[in-house]
Amino acid sequence: MPKEYMVLQLKLFKDGSRPATVMHQIAKGLTDAQVNSITTYYASLKR
Amino acid sequence: MQRRSFVQASLAFGSLSALVGCASTGRIPQKARVVVVGGGYGGATAAKYIRMLSNYQIDVTLIEPNLAFVSCPMSNLVIGGGKTMADITTPYDHLSGKHGVNVVRDYVSGMDAAKKTVTLASGPSIRYDKLVLSPGIDLMMNSIEGLQAANASGQILHAWKAGIETIALRKQLEAMDDGGVFAITIPEAPYRCPPGPYERASQVAHYFKHSKPKSKVLILDANLDVTSKGPLFKKFWADNYKGILEYRSQHKAVAVDAKTNTVKFEVQGDVKADVLNVLPTMRAGTIAVQSGLANANARWCGVNYQTFESTQAKDVHIIGDSILLAPAMPKSGHMANAQGKVTAAAIVAQLSDMPVNPDPLLTNTCYSFVNDKLVIHVASMHQYNTQEKTYKTVEGSGGVSTTANALEGIYAWNWAQNIWADTLL
């Protein structure tokens, strides 16, 4: 999954513009640096 | 994690696994770089991730007495009748076959932190460089007079370790006549899985409502109030289980009488029930207590929260329900899984002379089924604070469901599939 897509989705969860049951509560606990680490890791994985 | 080494390891161990067939019990080595005790959410995750994060360079032996992993999360659905034991059981074969963890089916009867050895119930000892203890909980049967014998005879169950008691409790409920009473007693916090008893009571109430409508559920709680998701549980009970489920706080069980199936309390009057489910006080798993590692009230194990190394013994890391909790941290499977990963990363770093992650982050999500389809959750984020050397919940994060809902019923089951895969596959 492209990194930019994941960064955007986490941002949308964080500011509430993407509806969620739990992810908005999780995303609000992440700093920008942590979002960067997580998305870099997942983007490095091949399917 | 590099994909190529992962694939190579998968192929290598995959063919080995094919040769040994379904025999997942490994050989007993004299020495292992890392020994993991307990193959639950904490230990199995740590074992798998030490292999993965070291690019399969660090050898790991996992000691686990059970043939397969049976999940405590979702086991209340077996008690409610909506799922079977097969639905909540996962074999250990992938840890051995795919990840090269040496899974030894045995029980650790002793350890020596100075000599860095563990001793198996079958006799042999194994030396280690790093030990991970994830022994779960010990149910303190003696905290409730008469419980030891009543439990041993199969009459009064806890079913707080998913397995044979889960099935036995379901059978007791099926055998109970309509018009009977199911009573569950809850010990003072902290105990394993804070919302678990309330979810179980909800599952039994759902079963009664549809199959035995004259029957009653009684929750007898030693605590002042529902300890987790209180407003959500109480609203659902009021709206859906009125006249079926009754909640009573400040009921601390002190004794059971097996002859009359009665519970006695510290203050309140006796309660008689047709099916009694008694949860005694809990503490760290036996191996941790008997090895002197439970240095907090002789119940829980103090750890350095950055690496989960014991405050009592060097190179012994303790994770999961056995540890002394940081503020607002629950004893949950999700939490144990997260602690397993932080610990795996720390151990791989230490054995590779690399710096450990200075500020790990733990997440927790816990779903509770209030009937067969509707779910409520609680979530939290726990950030290690380097100044205060503990975890603190991140301000503004976490929370609960707005109301019980069916979408989270789907997500909850998906959560289970995903965490079982992350821990074991």
Contacts between the chains, C-beta under 8 A, distances in Angstrom:
chain1	res1	chain2	res2	distance
A	21	B	377	7.1
A	21	B	401	6.7
A	21	B	405	7.4
A	21	B	407	6.2
A	21	B	408	5.3
A	21	B	411	6.4
A	22	B	365	6.0
A	22	B	377	5.7
A	22	B	379	5.1
A	22	B	408	7.7
A	22	B	411	7.4
A	25	B	379	4.7
A	25	B	381	8.0
A	25	B	397	6.0
A	25	B	398	5.2
A	25	B	399	4.4
A	26	B	363	6.3
A	26	B	365	7.5
A	26	B	379	6.1
A	26	B	381	6.5
A	26	B	397	7.0
A	26	B	398	7.9
A	28	B	381	7.8
A	28	B	394	7.3
A	28	B	396	5.0
A	28	B	397	4.3
A	28	B	398	7.9
A	29	B	361	7.5
A	29	B	363	7.4
A	29	B	380	7.9
A	29	B	381	2.8
A	29	B	383	7.3
A	29	B	394	3.9
A	29	B	396	7.7
A	29	B	397	3.1
A	29	B	398	6.7
A	30	B	361	7.9
A	30	B	381	7.5
A	34	B	361	6.4
A	45	B	1	7.7
A	45	B	3	7.1
A	46	B	3	5.2
